[in-house]
Amino acid sequence: MRHRKAIERVLREGRSWSTPLLKLIAAPNDLGVTRVAVIAGRRALGKAVRRNRAKRLLREAARLHLHEIRPGWDLVLIARPDLPERERQDAEAALCEALRRLGLLVASREGPGEVSSEEAR
């Protein structure tokens, strides 16, 4: 999402979930696709180097898990102060936890009794 009005709508109308590393706010859209915006505030994170690292971590985590998110949602990811010192895997875990808590993850394709191809190896 690139338009301020769309981001403000999500902030105003969306459901949220917070973790120590990020805050996720989600609102449905009528587009059938999922859009993501990343916010890294100067007051919370400080200098540009820290803000840019936080945004890179959140964008990469969202990119890697975009296929797991139910379509038709606008997501706003807000970086918390501890995020820039953490690894990418920590950002991914925090994002997945927030998505799971908000019920935005697509159900796995395997049924309850089926074994995934990775487990079969």
OpenMM code with the backbone's topology and positions (N, CA, C; nanometers):
from openmm import Vec3, app, unit

residues = "MET ARG HIS ARG LYS ALA ILE GLU ARG VAL LEU ARG GLU GLY ARG SER TRP SER THR PRO LEU LEU LYS LEU ILE ALA ALA PRO ASN ASP LEU GLY VAL THR ARG VAL ALA VAL ILE ALA GLY ARG ARG ALA LEU GLY LYS ALA VAL ARG ARG ASN ARG ALA LYS ARG LEU LEU ARG GLU ALA ALA ARG LEU HIS LEU HIS GLU ILE ARG PRO GLY TRP ASP LEU VAL LEU ILE ALA ARG PRO ASP LEU PRO GLU ARG GLU ARG GLN ASP ALA GLU ALA ALA LEU CYS GLU ALA LEU ARG ARG LEU GLY LEU LEU VAL ALA SER ARG GLU GLY PRO GLY GLU VAL SER SER GLU GLU ALA ARG".split()
positions = [
    Vec3(0.0848, -0.1174, 0.0000),
    Vec3(0.0000, 0.0000, 0.0000),
    Vec3(0.0889, 0.1230, 0.0000),
    Vec3(0.0568, 0.2159, -0.0820),
    Vec3(0.1387, 0.3360, -0.0913),
    Vec3(0.0617, 0.4633, -0.0600),
    Vec3(-0.0700, 0.4558, -0.0566),
    Vec3(-0.1495, 0.5765, -0.0352),
    Vec3(-0.1812, 0.5968, 0.1119),
    Vec3(-0.1591, 0.7169, 0.1579),
    Vec3(-0.1790, 0.7508, 0.2979),
    Vec3(-0.3217, 0.7224, 0.3439),
    Vec3(-0.4198, 0.7512, 0.2591),
    Vec3(-0.5597, 0.7291, 0.2974),
    Vec3(-0.5894, 0.5819, 0.3219),
    Vec3(-0.5313, 0.4946, 0.2412),
    Vec3(-0.5523, 0.3506, 0.2600),
    Vec3(-0.4896, 0.3045, 0.3914),
    Vec3(-0.3720, 0.3544, 0.4230),
    Vec3(-0.3053, 0.3177, 0.5477),
    Vec3(-0.3836, 0.3711, 0.6666),
    Vec3(-0.4298, 0.4952, 0.6583),
    Vec3(-0.5088, 0.5530, 0.7667),
    Vec3(-0.6391, 0.4765, 0.7884),
    Vec3(-0.7001, 0.4260, 0.6802),
    Vec3(-0.8222, 0.3472, 0.6935),
    Vec3(-0.7937, 0.2201, 0.7720),
    Vec3(-0.6823, 0.1537, 0.7420),
    Vec3(-0.6464, 0.0315, 0.8141),
    Vec3(-0.6197, 0.0631, 0.9613),
    Vec3(-0.5474, 0.1705, 0.9884),
    Vec3(-0.5182, 0.2087, 1.1264),
    Vec3(-0.6458, 0.2397, 1.2035),
    Vec3(-0.7432, 0.2978, 1.1370),
    Vec3(-0.8697, 0.3371, 1.2007),
    Vec3(-0.9644, 0.2191, 1.2185),
    Vec3(-0.9768, 0.1330, 1.1161),
    Vec3(-1.0796, 0.0294, 1.1147),
    Vec3(-1.0285, -0.1110, 1.1443),
    Vec3(-0.8975, -0.1307, 1.1425),
    Vec3(-0.8427, -0.2661, 1.1475),
    Vec3(-0.8372, -0.3285, 1.2854),
    Vec3(-0.8212, -0.4602, 1.2845),
    Vec3(-0.7941, -0.5374, 1.4055),
    Vec3(-0.6440, -0.5439, 1.4224),
    Vec3(-0.5966, -0.5520, 1.5468),
    Vec3(-0.4518, -0.5490, 1.5663),
    Vec3(-0.4072, -0.6579, 1.6616),
    Vec3(-0.2791, -0.6889, 1.6506),
    Vec3(-0.2127, -0.7812, 1.7421),
    Vec3(-0.0693, -0.7333, 1.7572),
    Vec3(-0.0214, -0.7312, 1.8799),
    Vec3(0.1136, -0.6830, 1.9075),
    Vec3(0.2029, -0.7949, 1.9577),
    Vec3(0.3267, -0.7886, 1.9175),
    Vec3(0.4323, -0.8743, 1.9703),
    Vec3(0.5430, -0.7795, 2.0170),
    Vec3(0.6442, -0.8300, 2.0863),
    Vec3(0.7533, -0.7406, 2.1278),
    Vec3(0.8293, -0.6770, 2.0109),
    Vec3(0.8215, -0.7366, 1.8913),
    Vec3(0.8983, -0.6852, 1.7777),
    Vec3(0.8157, -0.6044, 1.6786),
    Vec3(0.6858, -0.6271, 1.6729),
    Vec3(0.6035, -0.5566, 1.5745),
    Vec3(0.4590, -0.5507, 1.6202),
    Vec3(0.3865, -0.4606, 1.5553),
    Vec3(0.2412, -0.4532, 1.5722),
    Vec3(0.1823, -0.4718, 1.4331),
    Vec3(0.0846, -0.5618, 1.4226),
    Vec3(0.0175, -0.5892, 1.2960),
    Vec3(-0.1260, -0.5399, 1.3063),
    Vec3(-0.1664, -0.4585, 1.2098),
    Vec3(-0.3044, -0.4113, 1.2010),
    Vec3(-0.3566, -0.4572, 1.0658),
    Vec3(-0.4741, -0.5218, 1.0663),
    Vec3(-0.5290, -0.5787, 0.9431),
    Vec3(-0.6742, -0.5360, 0.9257),
    Vec3(-0.7088, -0.5017, 0.8017),
    Vec3(-0.8466, -0.4678, 0.7675),
    Vec3(-0.8783, -0.5310, 0.6317),
    Vec3(-1.0006, -0.5816, 0.6143),
    Vec3(-1.0358, -0.6416, 0.4853),
    Vec3(-1.0445, -0.5356, 0.3759),
    Vec3(-1.0133, -0.5783, 0.2535),
    Vec3(-1.0336, -0.4901, 0.1376),
    Vec3(-1.1194, -0.5645, 0.0362),
    Vec3(-1.1666, -0.4960, -0.0629),
    Vec3(-1.2530, -0.5559, -0.1657),
    Vec3(-1.1756, -0.5917, -0.2910),
    Vec3(-1.0447, -0.5992, -0.2831),
    Vec3(-0.9622, -0.6174, -0.4020),
    Vec3(-0.9300, -0.7634, -0.4320),
    Vec3(-0.9418, -0.8509, -0.3340),
    Vec3(-0.9075, -0.9906, -0.3560),
    Vec3(-0.7585, -1.0189, -0.3518),
    Vec3(-0.6785, -0.9191, -0.3196),
    Vec3(-0.5344, -0.9368, -0.3031),
    Vec3(-0.4950, -0.8804, -0.1673),
    Vec3(-0.3826, -0.9256, -0.1155),
    Vec3(-0.3323, -0.8749, 0.0112),
    Vec3(-0.2273, -0.7687, -0.0161),
    Vec3(-0.2429, -0.6551, 0.0516),
    Vec3(-0.1467, -0.5463, 0.0382),
    Vec3(-0.0825, -0.5221, 0.1732),
    Vec3(0.0456, -0.4812, 0.1717),
    Vec3(0.1212, -0.4633, 0.2953),
    Vec3(0.1863, -0.3256, 0.2952),
    Vec3(0.1800, -0.2590, 0.4109),
    Vec3(0.2525, -0.1339, 0.4332),
    Vec3(0.3386, -0.1526, 0.5570),
    Vec3(0.4545, -0.0882, 0.5581),
    Vec3(0.5476, -0.0986, 0.6698),
    Vec3(0.5729, 0.0414, 0.7247),
    Vec3(0.5648, 0.0538, 0.8575),
    Vec3(0.5893, 0.1820, 0.9235),
    Vec3(0.7013, 0.1620, 1.0252),
    Vec3(0.8003, 0.2513, 1.0208),
    Vec3(0.9090, 0.2518, 1.1180),
    Vec3(0.9266, 0.3960, 1.1634),
    Vec3(0.8696, 0.4291, 1.2774),
    Vec3(0.8681, 0.5665, 1.3247),
    Vec3(1.0005, 0.6139, 1.3809),
    Vec3(1.0273, 0.7398, 1.3588),
    Vec3(1.1529, 0.7986, 1.4055),
    Vec3(1.1569, 0.8049, 1.5580),
    Vec3(1.0449, 0.8337, 1.6207),
    Vec3(1.0431, 0.8441, 1.7665),
    Vec3(1.0714, 0.7088, 1.8329),
    Vec3(1.0182, 0.6019, 1.7759),
    Vec3(1.0359, 0.4690, 1.8353),
    Vec3(1.1726, 0.4084, 1.8029),
    Vec3(1.2216, 0.4324, 1.6812),
    Vec3(1.3423, 0.3623, 1.6360),
    Vec3(1.4666, 0.4490, 1.6269),
    Vec3(1.4516, 0.5789, 1.6134),
    Vec3(1.5690, 0.6664, 1.6093),
    Vec3(1.6215, 0.6905, 1.4697),
    Vec3(1.7501, 0.6760, 1.4558),
    Vec3(1.8206, 0.7132, 1.3327),
    Vec3(1.7744, 0.6343, 1.2099),
    Vec3(1.8032, 0.6895, 1.0930),
    Vec3(1.7592, 0.6321, 0.9662),
    Vec3(1.8126, 0.4910, 0.9442),
    Vec3(1.9326, 0.4630, 0.9896),
    Vec3(1.9905, 0.3300, 0.9699),
    Vec3(1.9046, 0.2252, 1.0405),
    Vec3(1.8629, 0.2527, 1.1638),
    Vec3(1.7786, 0.1599, 1.2394),
    Vec3(1.6401, 0.1470, 1.1764),
    Vec3(1.5831, 0.2592, 1.1320),
    Vec3(1.4505, 0.2550, 1.0684),
    Vec3(1.4546, 0.1752, 0.9390),
    Vec3(1.5580, 0.1958, 0.8591),
    Vec3(1.5693, 0.1232, 0.7328),
    Vec3(1.5890, -0.0258, 0.7544),
    Vec3(1.6686, -0.0639, 0.8535),
    Vec3(1.6873, -0.2063, 0.8827),
    Vec3(1.5556, -0.2690, 0.9275),
    Vec3(1.4817, -0.1995, 1.0121),
    Vec3(1.3529, -0.2513, 1.0586),
    Vec3(1.2576, -0.2699, 0.9407),
    Vec3(1.2540, -0.1732, 0.8503),
    Vec3(1.1660, -0.1857, 0.7340),
    Vec3(1.2087, -0.3003, 0.6433),
    Vec3(1.3395, -0.3177, 0.6239),
    Vec3(1.3879, -0.4290, 0.5420),
    Vec3(1.3478, -0.5628, 0.6029),
    Vec3(1.3638, -0.5769, 0.7336),
    Vec3(1.3275, -0.7019, 0.8008),
    Vec3(1.1787, -0.7320, 0.7854),
    Vec3(1.0948, -0.6317, 0.8056),
    Vec3(0.9504, -0.6536, 0.7958),
    Vec3(0.9061, -0.6810, 0.6519),
    Vec3(0.9620, -0.6080, 0.5563),
    Vec3(0.9258, -0.6329, 0.4161),
    Vec3(0.9650, -0.7737, 0.3730),
    Vec3(1.0836, -0.8186, 0.4141),
    Vec3(1.1287, -0.9521, 0.3763),
    Vec3(1.0433, -1.0594, 0.4424),
    Vec3(1.0091, -1.0419, 0.5684),
    Vec3(0.9233, -1.1382, 0.6380),
    Vec3(0.7866, -1.1453, 0.5693),
    Vec3(0.7320, -1.0312, 0.5324),
    Vec3(0.6027, -1.0299, 0.4637),
    Vec3(0.6134, -1.0953, 0.3265),
    Vec3(0.7219, -1.0692, 0.2540),
    Vec3(0.7390, -1.1276, 0.1217),
    Vec3(0.7470, -1.2796, 0.1294),
    Vec3(0.8195, -1.3299, 0.2274),
    Vec3(0.8373, -1.4743, 0.2388),
    Vec3(0.7085, -1.5468, 0.2785),
    Vec3(0.6180, -1.4782, 0.3451),
    Vec3(0.4969, -1.5433, 0.3946),
    Vec3(0.3696, -1.4920, 0.3274),
    Vec3(0.3833, -1.4138, 0.2222),
    Vec3(0.2666, -1.3576, 0.1549),
    Vec3(0.1747, -1.4661, 0.0999),
    Vec3(0.2312, -1.5756, 0.0522),
    Vec3(0.1502, -1.6835, -0.0040),
    Vec3(0.0681, -1.7561, 0.1030),
    Vec3(0.1022, -1.7383, 0.2305),
    Vec3(0.0297, -1.8036, 0.3397),
    Vec3(-0.0843, -1.7185, 0.3945),
    Vec3(-0.0930, -1.5931, 0.3510),
    Vec3(-0.1927, -1.5000, 0.4039),
    Vec3(-0.3185, -1.5062, 0.3187),
    Vec3(-0.4326, -1.5116, 0.3860),
    Vec3(-0.5602, -1.5121, 0.3141),
    Vec3(-0.5700, -1.3877, 0.2266),
    Vec3(-0.6160, -1.4017, 0.1011),
    Vec3(-0.6267, -1.2856, 0.0126),
    Vec3(-0.7384, -1.1911, 0.0573),
    Vec3(-0.7259, -1.0654, 0.0181),
    Vec3(-0.8303, -0.9683, 0.0458),
    Vec3(-0.8102, -0.8904, 0.1745),
    Vec3(-0.6855, -0.8712, 0.2167),
    Vec3(-0.6582, -0.7983, 0.3397),
    Vec3(-0.5541, -0.6904, 0.3153),
    Vec3(-0.5685, -0.5801, 0.3857),
    Vec3(-0.4662, -0.4761, 0.3915),
    Vec3(-0.3976, -0.4897, 0.5260),
    Vec3(-0.2653, -0.4998, 0.5246),
    Vec3(-0.1876, -0.5170, 0.6471),
    Vec3(-0.0954, -0.3980, 0.6674),
    Vec3(-0.0883, -0.3488, 0.7896),
    Vec3(0.0090, -0.2466, 0.8259),
    Vec3(0.0976, -0.3070, 0.9337),
    Vec3(0.2276, -0.3100, 0.9073),
    Vec3(0.3262, -0.3624, 1.0014),
    Vec3(0.4003, -0.2445, 1.0622),
    Vec3(0.3972, -0.2338, 1.1942),
    Vec3(0.4630, -0.1241, 1.2642),
    Vec3(0.5792, -0.1816, 1.3441),
    Vec3(0.6992, -0.1329, 1.3168),
    Vec3(0.8200, -0.1832, 1.3824),
    Vec3(0.8276, -0.1323, 1.5262),
    Vec3(0.8720, -0.2195, 1.6151),
    Vec3(0.8946, -0.1853, 1.7553),
    Vec3(1.0443, -0.1623, 1.7771),
    Vec3(1.0824, -0.0954, 1.8869),
    Vec3(1.2225, -0.0561, 1.9069),
    Vec3(1.3247, -0.1701, 1.9076),
    Vec3(1.2872, -0.2906, 1.9491),
    Vec3(1.3843, -0.4005, 1.9564),
    Vec3(1.4106, -0.4680, 1.8219),
    Vec3(1.3300, -0.4421, 1.7210),
    Vec3(1.3402, -0.5135, 1.5941),
    Vec3(1.4745, -0.4980, 1.5221),
    Vec3(1.5332, -0.3794, 1.5111),
    Vec3(1.6566, -0.3673, 1.4313),
    Vec3(1.7736, -0.4530, 1.4801),
    Vec3(1.7764, -0.4888, 1.6077),
    Vec3(1.8865, -0.5703, 1.6594),
    Vec3(1.8629, -0.7192, 1.6404),
    Vec3(1.7485, -0.7588, 1.5928),
    Vec3(1.7134, -0.8997, 1.5814),
    Vec3(1.7440, -0.9525, 1.4417),
    Vec3(1.7378, -1.0853, 1.4288),
    Vec3(1.7627, -1.1519, 1.3016),
    Vec3(1.6331, -1.1618, 1.2211),
    Vec3(1.6472, -1.1924, 1.0918),
    Vec3(1.5315, -1.2053, 1.0036),
    Vec3(1.4351, -1.3117, 1.0534),
    Vec3(1.4862, -1.4219, 1.1042),
    Vec3(1.4009, -1.5304, 1.1511),
    Vec3(1.3126, -1.4854, 1.2674),
    Vec3(1.3651, -1.3967, 1.3511),
    Vec3(1.2856, -1.3442, 1.4620),
    Vec3(1.1697, -1.2595, 1.4100),
    Vec3(1.1968, -1.1779, 1.3084),
    Vec3(1.0911, -1.0963, 1.2488),
    Vec3(0.9856, -1.1852, 1.1831),
    Vec3(1.0307, -1.2903, 1.1145),
    Vec3(0.9359, -1.3844, 1.0526),
    Vec3(0.8489, -1.4517, 1.1568),
    Vec3(0.9093, -1.4974, 1.2650),
    Vec3(0.8339, -1.5657, 1.3704),
    Vec3(0.7312, -1.4724, 1.4329),
    Vec3(0.7695, -1.3476, 1.4564),
    Vec3(0.6763, -1.2504, 1.5141),
    Vec3(0.5609, -1.2227, 1.4189),
    Vec3(0.5900, -1.2089, 1.2893),
    Vec3(0.4846, -1.1853, 1.1913),
    Vec3(0.3909, -1.3043, 1.1816),
    Vec3(0.4454, -1.4245, 1.1755),
    Vec3(0.3613, -1.5446, 1.1663),
    Vec3(0.2724, -1.5602, 1.2889),
    Vec3(0.3264, -1.5295, 1.4061),
    Vec3(0.2476, -1.5376, 1.5292),
    Vec3(0.1306, -1.4392, 1.5248),
    Vec3(0.1579, -1.3161, 1.4821),
    Vec3(0.0522, -1.2153, 1.4742),
    Vec3(-0.0527, -1.2545, 1.3695),
    Vec3(-0.0095, -1.3052, 1.2551),
    Vec3(-0.1039, -1.3487, 1.1511),
    Vec3(-0.1898, -1.4642, 1.2007),
    Vec3(-0.1275, -1.5585, 1.2710),
    Vec3(-0.2013, -1.6724, 1.3234),
    Vec3(-0.3041, -1.6270, 1.4267),
    Vec3(-0.2653, -1.5357, 1.5151),
    Vec3(-0.3560, -1.4875, 1.6187),
    Vec3(-0.4759, -1.4129, 1.5604),
    Vec3(-0.4548, -1.3439, 1.4488),
    Vec3(-0.5643, -1.2713, 1.3846),
    Vec3(-0.6437, -1.3594, 1.2878),
    Vec3(-0.6008, -1.4845, 1.2692),
    Vec3(-0.6724, -1.5766, 1.1819),
    Vec3(-0.6561, -1.5457, 1.0344),
    Vec3(-0.5418, -1.4924, 0.9966),
    Vec3(-0.5202, -1.4523, 0.8574),
    Vec3(-0.4400, -1.5523, 0.7759),
    Vec3(-0.3963, -1.6605, 0.8381),
    Vec3(-0.3180, -1.7599, 0.7638),
    Vec3(-0.4115, -1.8571, 0.6927),
    Vec3(-0.3750, -1.8941, 0.5717),
    Vec3(-0.4492, -1.9942, 0.4955),
    Vec3(-0.4283, -2.1286, 0.5629),
    Vec3(-0.5332, -2.2090, 0.5728),
    Vec3(-0.5205, -2.3418, 0.6327),
    Vec3(-0.4254, -2.4253, 0.5485),
    Vec3(-0.3534, -2.5144, 0.6141),
    Vec3(-0.2593, -2.5980, 0.5397),
    Vec3(-0.3361, -2.6861, 0.4429),
    Vec3(-0.2711, -2.7253, 0.3373),
    Vec3(-0.3358, -2.8041, 0.2328),
    Vec3(-0.3525, -2.9498, 0.2716),
    Vec3(-0.2777, -2.9935, 0.3713),
    Vec3(-0.2864, -3.1328, 0.4118),
    Vec3(-0.4003, -3.1496, 0.5119),
    Vec3(-0.4681, -3.2615, 0.5021),
    Vec3(-0.5753, -3.2918, 0.5962),
    Vec3(-0.5174, -3.3365, 0.7286),
    Vec3(-0.6028, -3.3617, 0.8276),
    Vec3(-0.5524, -3.3967, 0.9597),
    Vec3(-0.4737, -3.5267, 0.9640),
    Vec3(-0.5060, -3.6243, 0.8799),
    Vec3(-0.4361, -3.7516, 0.8851),
    Vec3(-0.3276, -3.7673, 0.7821),
    Vec3(-0.3108, -3.6709, 0.6945),
    Vec3(-0.2142, -3.6837, 0.5868),
    Vec3(-0.0748, -3.6432, 0.6343),
    Vec3(0.0233, -3.6969, 0.5691),
    Vec3(0.1626, -3.6673, 0.6006),
    Vec3(0.2176, -3.5789, 0.4903),
    Vec3(0.2847, -3.4712, 0.5292),
    Vec3(0.3405, -3.3819, 0.4266),
    Vec3(0.4587, -3.4502, 0.3589),
    Vec3(0.4951, -3.3994, 0.2443),
    Vec3(0.6046, -3.4605, 0.1679),
    Vec3(0.7365, -3.4462, 0.2429),
    Vec3(0.7532, -3.3408, 0.3225),
    Vec3(0.8776, -3.3228, 0.3988),
    Vec3(0.8851, -3.4227, 0.5143),
    Vec3(0.7728, -3.4520, 0.5770),
    Vec3(0.7719, -3.5462, 0.6886),
    Vec3(0.7933, -3.6892, 0.6394),
    Vec3(0.7540, -3.7182, 0.5159),
    Vec3(0.7655, -3.8533, 0.4620),
    Vec3(0.9109, -3.8907, 0.4349),
    Vec3(0.9993, -3.7910, 0.4220),
    Vec3(1.1401, -3.8179, 0.3890),
    Vec3(1.2154, -3.8737, 0.5014),
] * unit.nanometer
topology = app.Topology()
chain = topology.addChain("A")
for resn in residues:
    res = topology.addResidue(resn, chain)
    for name in ("N", "CA", "C"):
        topology.addAtom(name, app.Element.getBySymbol(name[0]), res)
